[in-house]
């Protein structure tokens, strides 16, 4: 039995359409869950404004308002001692909760760092840094 189905145009029905892809000279591969389209969404640069600065005294800085579904990256540098903790708020900063992972503290730093700390999926959520410095100056940047 032939696998081709003749379709006449114009027809009193909607013809079946199947997407496929392949290389020149090779058989076409139909798109399905086992063979997804070989593409990815191209995303432009994040529009969220970075939270950046320096501090030599303890305090809180923020908010950083992230775009959804993108990693939030923290960079700490300088010659300092103390603690920097990432805080998350889902109510405009009225409540600030420390980050946790499996019930353990997460996003708590006592030395320079350069790493992703979170990825947000809840609209309206913002992030703050709690700086508890003993000495020195820390440069911080929260960005996407």
C-alpha positions in Angstrom: 0.0 0.0 0.0 1.3 3.4 -0.9 2.0 5.9 2.0 1.2 8.9 -0.2 -2.3 10.3 -0.2 -3.4 12.3 -3.3 -4.9 15.6 -2.4 -6.8 17.5 -5.1 -7.2 21.3 -4.8 -9.8 22.8 -4.6 -11.4 20.3 -2.3 -14.5 20.3 -0.1 -12.3 19.4 2.9 -9.2 20.6 4.7 -6.2 18.7 3.5 -4.0 17.0 6.0 -0.6 18.7 6.5 2.4 17.2 8.2 5.6 19.0 9.0 8.9 17.3 8.3 12.5 18.2 8.0 15.7 16.7 6.7 18.9 17.1 4.8 19.2 17.4 1.0 19.3 13.9 -0.4 18.0 12.2 2.7 14.5 11.1 3.7 12.3 13.6 5.4 11.6 13.1 9.1 8.1 13.9 10.3 7.8 16.2 13.3 6.5 14.4 16.4 7.4 14.1 20.1 10.4 11.8 19.2 11.6 14.2 16.5 10.9 17.8 17.4 11.7 20.7 15.1 15.4 21.3 15.3 15.0 24.9 16.4 15.1 26.9 19.6 13.5 30.2 20.6 15.9 33.1 20.2 15.7 35.4 23.2 17.0 38.9 23.2 18.9 40.4 26.1 17.0 40.6 29.4 15.3 44.0 29.9 15.5 43.8 33.7 17.7 46.6 35.1 20.6 45.2 37.0 21.0 46.0 40.7 24.6 47.0 41.1 26.8 49.0 43.5 29.3 48.9 46.3 28.8 48.9 50.1 31.1 49.3 53.1 28.4 49.3 55.7 25.6 46.8 56.6 22.2 47.3 55.1 19.7 46.2 52.5 19.7 47.0 48.8 17.1 46.4 46.2 14.7 45.6 44.7 15.8 43.7 41.7 12.8 42.9 39.6 13.6 39.9 37.3 12.1 38.8 34.0 10.4 35.5 34.4 12.0 32.2 33.5 15.5 33.5 33.2 18.4 32.8 35.6 19.2 35.5 38.2 22.9 35.9 38.5 24.8 37.3 41.5 28.3 38.6 41.4 30.2 39.7 44.6 33.7 41.0 44.5 36.1 43.1 46.6 38.0 42.8 49.8 35.4 42.3 52.5 34.3 40.1 55.4 30.8 39.5 56.6 27.8 38.0 55.0 25.6 38.7 52.0 22.2 37.0 51.8 19.7 37.0 48.9 16.1 37.7 50.0 12.9 37.2 47.9 9.6 39.1 48.2 6.3 38.3 46.5 4.5 41.2 48.1 6.5 44.3 47.0 9.1 44.1 49.8 6.7 44.0 52.8 7.9 40.5 53.5 11.5 39.4 52.8 12.2 35.7 52.9 15.7 34.1 52.6 16.2 31.6 49.8 16.3 28.0 50.8 16.9 24.7 48.9 15.4 21.5 50.4 14.9 23.4 53.7 18.5 24.5 53.9 19.9 28.0 53.5 20.6 29.0 49.9 22.0 32.3 48.5 24.1 33.0 51.6 27.7 34.2 50.9 30.7 34.9 53.0 33.2 35.4 50.1 33.3 36.6 46.6 30.9 34.8 44.2 29.8 34.7 40.6 26.9 32.3 40.1 23.2 32.0 39.4 21.1 32.1 42.6 17.5 31.7 41.4 15.1 31.5 38.4 11.8 33.2 39.0 8.4 32.0 37.7 6.0 34.2 39.9 5.1 37.6 38.4 5.7 40.5 40.7 8.4 38.9 42.7 11.5 40.9 43.6 14.9 40.3 45.1 17.0 42.1 47.7 20.5 41.7 49.1 21.0 41.8 52.9 24.5 43.0 53.6 26.0 42.3 57.0 29.5 43.6 56.7 32.3 43.4 59.3 35.0 45.2 57.3 36.0 46.2 53.8 33.9 47.0 50.7 31.9 44.6 48.6 30.9 45.3 45.0 27.6 43.5 44.1 25.6 43.0 40.9 22.3 41.1 40.5 21.4 40.8 36.8 20.0 38.5 34.2 
